[in-house]
């Protein structure tokens, strides 16, 4: 509804009016849809048109959809017909495999990032939509493969139920099957509900009944090991999802670093420092995103890869996002456009950004790296935690000084930022405090 679509009651309102029914007094909306089909001699055309007219608009996804789409969620289940989920996923740059009909379950889209199971059908196929009581009664026969697939996912995956009332008979059947099979060894799932509040003109007795009933329904969900989370307002769900995204993104550290001049430490010392830093970040379970900055990027990459290989705790791609900048673009304007798009993509995948050194050669002169400053601006725009290591000099020093002089120091404790800006003779002394500071940021300290 927040995206501009109707709820079930409003979708069926014009059909109920044809039956001389007051939809606001109806509690069994599936039965209402069945009554309409019965009165039409089992002709469903008007019902199909109602679905199409109500849900075909190209409405944009909500903020909740966008937040969820940016999370690493590979499996989605919905009883909705609209395209909000797949639109949000595509907008997030993901390859989506939609399953709304049984034959589609046998195929898999190559290199998919997410699969969306639309267990009650899709607005593009309204003739197959699950709407009436007949549809629910025939579900096991017509769409039983969805039941089997859902049962399998409930056993192997952790579900978060959003906007779901748990009155759907298909889901209840599947949950019961899983409960009877695994008894007291069911996987835990979660569901978010809005705390029942008193409605306008509702009597104290009616509210007390509704409040008590909600508590009993939530208690009953524990039979299926579904843990209920209550919020005061629906807007609280957005805050919860935003916190999910914040914690997820902070597992990835963007490292902006470039150096043509290695003074006063020398190239060997700078290379050893970057190698040690890459290794330390990966050892702490952090993922590194980098564009392989001039002069130092390879050393960072080397340290990270060595740590992954030595630990044998995962795949290299689990710990590294590498985006080397394309060099063979002759047109300066086109090159600048492509490079900026690259910076936007790689910085946007992270939650924390650290900046080191930041100088380049122009002719025979060493000058500040404008590319690093641009990465800093992008990170700032995207809300990343900013950690320039001022002790490494050049642009990093300027950025650290700017943050320390600002009233908004980029989400880092000013004392830690200041300590990392103090000049050092041995770069290796920076590795431990950098990793410790990032650890505290990830923990929200």
N, C-alpha and C positions, 0 to 999 in steps of 0.2 A: 504493500500500500504506500509506503513512503516514496516509492519510485513513480507514483502516479497511476498505478493500476488499481482495480477494484478488488475487494475480498470476495469470498464465495457468496456471501449473502447478497451483495450488490450485483454479482454476475447473474444470479438466479432471479433477481427482483422482477424483471419484465416477464419472465416465464411464469412466475408465481401469480402475477397479476392476471394473466390469461386464465388461470385456474381459480380466480377469485380468492386467493389465499393472501394473507398478510405475512410477508416474508419475515417481518420483525418478530412475529410470534412463533415462527418455526424453529425448532431446535435440531431437527433431523434434516439437514439440507440434501443429503444423498437421496432420501426418500422423496423430497420435493422434486428433484431432477427426474426421479423415476415416475412420479405422478404425471409430469409433463409429457414424457415419452409415451406413457400409457394412453394419455388423452389424445395423442397424435397418431394412434394406431401403430405404435412402435416406429414411427418415422422420427429420426433424430436430427433432421436438417436444421430445424430452428435452434436446437441445442448447440449444434456445431457452429452455427452463425454467432450465437451468443459468446462462445469461447473466442472465436476469431475477432469479433468486434471489440471484445473487452481487453484482449491481450496482444493484439498484433502491432500496436503502436511501437515505434522505435524509442521507447523511454530509456533514459540513461540509468545505469546501475546506481545504487545508493553508496554512501561512504562505507557502509558495512560490507557490501559486495566487493568494493575496491580493496579494502583492508584484507579481507579473506583471500582475494585473488593474488595478492602479493606474498602470501605465506606459502611455504612448501607443502601445500595440500595436494596430493596426487589423486585422491578419490573423493567424489562428491555424489551424494544421493539427494534427490528432491522429488517431491510430489507435485511441484508446480509445473505449469505448461509454458511459462514465459521463458525468455532467453536472457534474463539478466545475469545469471551465473556465467554462461559461456561468453557473453559480451564482456563482462569484467575480466575474465581470464585472458581473452584475446587482447583487450586493451593493455593488460600487463605483459604482453609479449609472449604469451604461452600458446603452445599447440594443444588444441582441445579436441578430444574424442568424445562425441555425444552419442549416448545410447538411449533411444526412446522407443525402439521396437525390438522384439525378440531377435530377428535375423541379424541385427547389428551387433549383438553380443558375440557373435562368432568371428568378427573382424576386429582388427586393431590398427589404428592410424599410426604410421611410422613416426618415431621420435616424439610421441605425444608426451606432454608435460602433465596433463590432467585428463581424467575420464569422468564424465558427468552422466550418471544414471538417472534418467527421467522416468521413474517407474510408473507414472500415471499418464505418460504420453507427452506430446509436444504440440504447441499451437499450430505448427505447420501441418500436423496430421490430426485434425480434430475428430475425424471419424474413428480414430483409435484411442481417443482420450477416455480415461477411466473416470466416469462421472456418476452413473446411476447405480442403483442397487444391483441390477443385473450385471453390470460391469464388475462390481466387487465380488459377486457370487461366482462369476466365471473366471476370476483372476488367476486362480491356480491352474486352470485349464489353458487359458489364452496366453498368460504371461508368466507361467510358473518358473521360467528360467530366471526371471528377475528375483523371485523369492529365493532361489538357490544361491544366486550371486550375492544377494544381501546377507543371507545367513552366513556365507563364507566370510564376508567382510566384517560382520559383527564379531566373529570368532577371532580374526587375526588383526583387526585394526581398532584403534580407539576413536570413538565417535564423539563429536560435539553436536548436539541437537539445538538448532536455533529456529525460533518461530514455529515450533511444532507442538501440537496439543496432545499427542499420543492417543487420539481417538480413532486413528486410521486402523481398520480391521486387518489390513494386509500386514502392517508392521507388527501389530499385536500377535498375529499368527507366527511371524518369524521370531520375534523375541521369545515367545513361549517355546518354540522348537529348540532354540539355543539354550534356554534355561533348563528344559527337561533333559537335554543331552549333557550339559556341563555342570548342572546342579550348583554346587557351591564353589565352582572353579571358573566362573564367568569373568571375562575381561571387563574392566571398569570403563564406563562411558559417562558423559556429562551432558547436562541439559540446563539451559538458562531460561528462567521464567521471571515474569514481572510479579512482584508481590501483589496479591489481591488487595485493592483499596476500595473504599466505599464509593459507590457510584452516586451521581446526583439523584436526589429524590428516593434513594434506596433506604428502606427501613433498617433499623438497628438489627432486627431479627434476621432479615434477609442477608445482611452483610455478615453477621456472625456465622450463619449457615455456610455461605460461600467461602469464608475464610477457613472454617474448619474443614470443609470439603477439599480445598486446595492442599491443606496439610496432609490429609489422608491420601490424596492422589500422589503426592510427592513421596510419601512413605511407601506407597505401593510400588513405585518405580525401583525401589531398592531390591525388590525380588529379582529384577533383571540387572542388578548392579549398575543402575543409572543414578549417578549422584546429581541431585538438583542444586543449582546455584540461583539464589533469589536476588533480584535487583529491584531498586525502588522505582526506576524509570527506564523506559526502553533505551533512552540515550546512554544509559550506563553500559549497555552492550557495546556501543561504539568505543567507549573508553577501555573496556576489557580487550577488545580486538586490537586497538591501537597499542596497548601494552604488549600483547602477543607479538605484534610486528616489531616493536622497539627491541624486545629481547632477542627476537630472531635476527634482526639486522645487526645487532651488536656482537653477534658471533663472527661477523666479517669485518676485517680491518682494512680500510683502504690506506695504502702506503704511497704517498706522493714524494718522490725523491729524484733529484737530478744534480749532477755535479760534473763540471768541466775542470774546475780548479779544486784541488784537495788540500789547499793550505788551511791551517798551518800543520796538519797532521801527516800529510803525505798519502799517496794513493794506496799503498799497502795497508795502512792503518784504517783508512775509510772502507776499503774492501772487506777487511777482516771484521770490522764493526757491523757492516750490513749483512754479512754472512751469519754472524752470531745472532743478530736481531731476527732474521728470517727463521733460523732454527728455534730460537726461544719462543717466538709467537706460535709456531706450529706445535711445539712441545706442550704448550699450555692449552692446546685444543682450539686455537683460533684459526680462522680461514683468512688468507691474505688475498686482497684484490690489488692488482698493480698493472701499470702500463709499461713496465720495464724502463724506468727513467734512465736518462743519459748517464753513463759512467758508473752507476751503482745498482741498477736494476738487476743485472745478471748475478751479482753477489748475493742480493736478497733472495733471488730465486734459487740459487745454489744451496744456501743454508736451509731453506724451507724443504726442498726436495730431499736433501740428505737426512733431515729429521724424519720425514715420512718413511723413507726407505729403511732407516735404522729401527724405527719403532714397529714397523710392520703392522700398524694399527688402522690402516685404511688405504684408499687410493689417492694418488697425487691430486686428481681433480676434486677430491673432497676438501682439500685444503688450499687450493690455489685457483684464483680467477685471473687469467693473464690476458691482457689486451694490448699487444704490441701496436704501436702507432704506424699506420701505413705510410711509407715514405715516397713511393713512386707515383705521386700525384703532382703533375707539372703545374697545373693552374693553382696559383696561390690562394685565390678565393675559395675554390672548391676544397683545397687541402685544409684550410681553416675551418670550413663548415664540417667536413668529415671528422676532423680532430675534435671539434667541440662536441659533436654527437657521441664520439667515443668517450670523452670525458664524462658526459652526462650519464651514459649507460653504466660505466664502471663505478663511478662514485655513487650512483643511485642504488647499487647493489649492496652497499655497506651501511654500517651504523656508526662507526667511529673512523675518523680520518686523522692520520698522523703525517706530518710534513717534515722532511729532512733536507738540509742543505738548500739547494735551489739556486743554482747559477748555471750559466751557459757561456759559450764563446760567440762573440760577434766580431768577425775579423780577428784581430789579435787581442781584443779586450774581453775581460771577464765581466759579464753583466748579470743582473738578477733575472731569474727565469719567470717570464710573464706567463708561461704555461702553468707553472705551479700556482701562481696567484689565481689564475682562472679556475683551477681545480679547487682551491680553497673557497672561492666565491660560490661555486656550484655546491660544494659540501655544505656551506652555510645556508644556501637557499633550500636545500633538501633536508635540513634539520639534523645533520650529523653532529656528533660530538667532535669538537675540533681540538687537536692536540699537536700544535707545531712545536718541534723540539728546538728551541731557540739556541741551545748550546752548539748546534751544528752550523750556525751562521747563515749568511746570505738571506734569501727570502724567508726561510724558517724563522730567523731571528726577528725580522721585521713583523711577521705575522704574530709571533709570540708577544712582542712589545705592544702591538695594536690591541690584542685581546686583553692584556694586563691593564691597559689604559682604558678599556671599555667597561661599561656597566654590565655587559652580557658576555662573560668570558668563555662562551662556547660549550658550556656544560662540564667544564673541568674545574676542580678545586684550584683557585688561584695560587695557593701555596705550592701545589704540585707543579703547576705550569711555570711558576717562577723558579722553582728548583731545577727544572729541566731547561731553563733558559740561561743558567749560570755557566760561564765558560769552563771548559775542561781541557786538560792536557792529554787525557787518555779517553778516547771515545768509548772504550769498553765499559767504563764505569756508568755509562748511560743505559746499558741494556737492561739490567735488573729493575731500575726505577721506572723505565718506560713500560715494561711488561707488568709490573705491579700496579702502576697507575691505570693501565688499560683494564686490568683485572677488577679494580675497584669500580671503574665506570660500568663494566658489564654487570656488576652486582648491584648497581644503583647506589653506590656509596659516594 
